[in-house]
Amino acid sequence: MKCGQAVIRSRQCCAGRLIEPAPDGLSHLFPSPFELAEAELTELSLSAEQSSALRAFTRAVVNGVVRFGDPVEEVTRTLAKIPGVGSWSAQYVSLRAYAEPDAFPTEDLVLRRQAGVKGPPLTARALEARAEAWRPWRGYAAFLLWSGVPACASHTARTVVAPISQRRVSVGPVSSGRAKSQAPS
């Protein structure tokens, strides 16, 4: 499991502790932002910094600072300004919750390592520069890098994987039991 995946999994576990059985045939009920802003967070195994960030986030939602109906760019900027949330989380929310195809958390260590090919991890600034060529689809490049496909320093995300129209599909047996997609030679 990659570092970023481990963090996400631990947050999912933490969120699972907040869920209560729900009435009226629902299986679970997540607390409202109002309840969460005032909740006792000690049983969640969060650090003081993480608890503070969660409180700052929920209070920003309760106070109308974060408005999820606003354009994704505005929500991303607002989230990034919340103490303890930051750019990585804001970009991740844009990518996953808003399906923003150009969201790209340049501070992500796994992305920086993968984009560094065989050398040391890129700096966030160097990754940002490299990812400019991938606009407006940097989010897809992030998923590709997170999946463990190494990026080639001399290629852009558009050439790491051949376009679907240029792929050949083998219908013969393969070890995984699935058809294998190949780029043309």
C-alpha positions as CSV (number, residue, x, y, z in Angstrom):
1,M,0.0,0.0,0.0
2,K,1.3,3.4,-0.9
3,C,1.8,6.2,1.7
4,G,-1.1,8.3,0.3
5,Q,-3.4,5.3,0.3
6,A,-2.5,4.5,3.9
7,V,-3.4,8.1,4.9
8,I,-6.7,7.9,3.1
9,R,-7.5,4.4,4.6
10,S,-6.7,5.7,8.1
11,R,-9.1,8.7,7.5
12,Q,-11.8,6.4,6.3
13,C,-11.4,4.3,9.5
14,C,-11.6,7.5,11.5
15,A,-14.7,8.7,9.6
16,G,-16.2,5.3,10.2
17,R,-16.1,5.9,14.0
18,L,-18.2,9.0,13.6
19,I,-21.1,7.1,11.9
20,E,-24.1,6.1,13.9
21,P,-26.8,3.7,13.2
22,A,-29.7,5.6,11.6
23,P,-33.4,5.5,12.0
24,D,-36.1,5.0,9.3
25,G,-34.4,2.2,7.3
26,L,-31.1,4.0,6.7
27,S,-28.1,1.9,7.6
28,H,-25.8,4.8,8.8
29,L,-26.0,8.4,9.6
30,F,-23.0,10.8,9.4
31,P,-23.0,13.7,11.8
32,S,-23.9,17.1,10.4
33,P,-21.2,19.8,10.2
34,F,-22.9,21.5,13.2
35,E,-22.6,18.3,15.3
36,L,-19.0,17.6,14.1
37,A,-17.8,21.2,14.8
38,E,-18.7,20.7,18.5
39,A,-18.0,16.9,18.8
40,E,-15.6,15.4,21.2
41,L,-12.8,14.1,18.9
42,T,-10.5,12.4,21.4
43,E,-11.8,8.8,20.7
44,L,-10.9,9.2,17.0
45,S,-7.2,8.8,17.5
46,L,-6.4,12.1,15.9
47,S,-3.4,14.2,16.8
48,A,-4.0,17.6,18.2
49,E,-3.1,19.1,14.8
50,Q,-5.6,16.8,13.0
51,S,-8.4,17.6,15.5
52,S,-7.7,21.3,15.1
53,A,-7.9,21.0,11.3
54,L,-11.1,19.0,11.4
55,R,-12.6,21.6,13.7
56,A,-11.4,24.5,11.5
57,F,-12.9,22.7,8.4
58,T,-16.3,22.0,10.0
59,R,-16.6,25.5,11.4
60,A,-15.8,26.9,8.0
61,V,-18.7,24.8,6.6
62,V,-21.0,25.8,9.4
63,N,-20.1,29.5,9.1
64,G,-20.6,29.5,5.3
65,V,-17.0,30.1,4.5
66,V,-16.9,26.9,2.5
67,R,-19.9,26.6,0.2
68,F,-19.9,23.4,-1.7
69,G,-22.3,24.8,-4.3
70,D,-19.7,27.4,-5.4
71,P,-17.5,26.8,-8.5
72,V,-14.9,24.1,-7.9
73,E,-12.1,26.6,-8.3
74,E,-13.5,28.8,-5.5
75,V,-14.1,25.8,-3.2
76,T,-10.5,24.6,-3.8
77,R,-9.0,28.0,-3.0
78,T,-11.2,28.3,0.1
79,L,-10.3,24.8,1.4
80,A,-6.6,25.4,0.8
81,K,-6.7,28.5,3.1
82,I,-8.2,26.6,6.1
83,P,-5.5,25.9,8.7
84,G,-4.5,22.2,8.6
85,V,-6.3,21.5,5.4
86,G,-3.9,22.9,2.8
87,S,-3.3,22.5,-0.9
88,W,-3.0,18.7,-1.0
89,S,-6.4,18.1,0.6
90,A,-8.1,20.9,-1.4
91,Q,-6.8,19.4,-4.7
92,Y,-7.8,15.9,-3.6
93,V,-11.3,17.1,-2.8
94,S,-11.5,18.7,-6.3
95,L,-10.3,15.6,-7.9
96,R,-12.4,13.0,-6.1
97,A,-15.5,14.9,-4.9
98,Y,-15.9,17.3,-7.9
99,A,-14.4,15.1,-10.6
100,E,-12.2,18.0,-11.6
101,P,-10.0,16.6,-14.4
102,D,-7.3,19.2,-13.9
103,A,-7.0,18.9,-10.1
104,F,-3.4,17.9,-9.3
105,P,-1.9,17.7,-5.7
106,T,1.7,18.6,-6.6
107,E,2.7,18.2,-2.9
108,D,1.8,14.5,-3.0
109,L,5.0,12.5,-2.2
110,V,3.9,9.5,-4.3
111,L,3.3,11.7,-7.3
112,R,6.6,13.4,-6.8
113,R,8.4,10.0,-6.5
114,Q,6.7,8.5,-9.5
115,A,7.3,11.6,-11.7
116,G,10.9,11.6,-10.6
117,V,11.3,8.3,-12.7
118,K,14.5,6.7,-11.4
119,G,16.0,9.7,-9.6
120,P,15.0,11.4,-6.3
121,P,11.4,12.7,-5.9
122,L,10.7,15.9,-7.8
123,T,10.0,19.0,-5.7
124,A,6.4,20.2,-5.8
125,R,7.5,23.1,-8.0
126,A,9.3,20.8,-10.5
127,L,6.2,18.5,-10.6
128,E,4.0,21.5,-11.2
129,A,6.2,22.6,-14.1
130,R,6.2,19.0,-15.6
131,A,2.5,18.7,-15.2
132,E,1.8,21.9,-17.2
133,A,2.0,19.9,-20.4
134,W,-0.7,17.6,-19.1
135,R,-3.4,20.3,-18.8
136,P,-6.4,20.1,-18.7
137,W,-6.1,16.4,-17.7
138,R,-3.6,16.5,-14.8
139,G,-6.1,14.6,-12.6
140,Y,-5.9,11.6,-14.9
141,A,-2.1,11.8,-14.8
142,A,-2.4,11.8,-11.0
143,F,-4.4,8.6,-11.1
144,L,-2.0,7.1,-13.5
145,L,1.0,8.0,-11.3
146,W,-0.7,6.7,-8.2
147,S,-1.4,3.4,-9.9
148,G,2.3,2.8,-10.1
149,V,2.9,3.4,-13.8
150,P,6.2,5.2,-14.0
151,A,6.3,8.4,-16.0
152,C,9.0,8.9,-18.6
153,A,10.9,12.1,-18.3
154,S,10.8,12.6,-22.0
155,H,7.1,12.1,-22.4
156,T,4.0,14.0,-21.4
157,A,1.0,12.2,-19.9
158,R,-0.6,12.2,-23.3
159,T,2.0,9.7,-24.6
160,V,2.5,7.5,-21.5
161,V,-0.6,5.6,-22.5
162,A,-1.6,5.2,-26.1
163,P,-5.0,6.7,-27.0
164,I,-7.8,4.2,-27.1
165,S,-8.1,4.6,-30.9
166,Q,-4.5,3.4,-31.3
167,R,-4.7,0.3,-29.0
168,R,-5.0,-3.2,-30.1
169,V,-7.0,-5.6,-28.0
170,S,-6.0,-9.2,-27.7
171,V,-8.9,-11.6,-27.2
172,G,-6.7,-14.6,-26.5
173,P,-6.1,-15.9,-23.0
174,V,-3.9,-13.9,-20.7
175,S,-2.7,-14.7,-17.2
176,S,-5.1,-12.4,-15.5
177,G,-8.1,-13.8,-17.4
178,R,-8.7,-10.3,-19.0
179,A,-8.1,-9.0,-22.5
180,K,-4.8,-7.2,-22.7
181,S,-4.6,-3.7,-24.2
182,Q,-1.4,-2.9,-26.0
183,A,0.0,0.3,-27.6
184,P,1.0,-0.1,-31.2
185,S,4.7,-0.9,-31.9
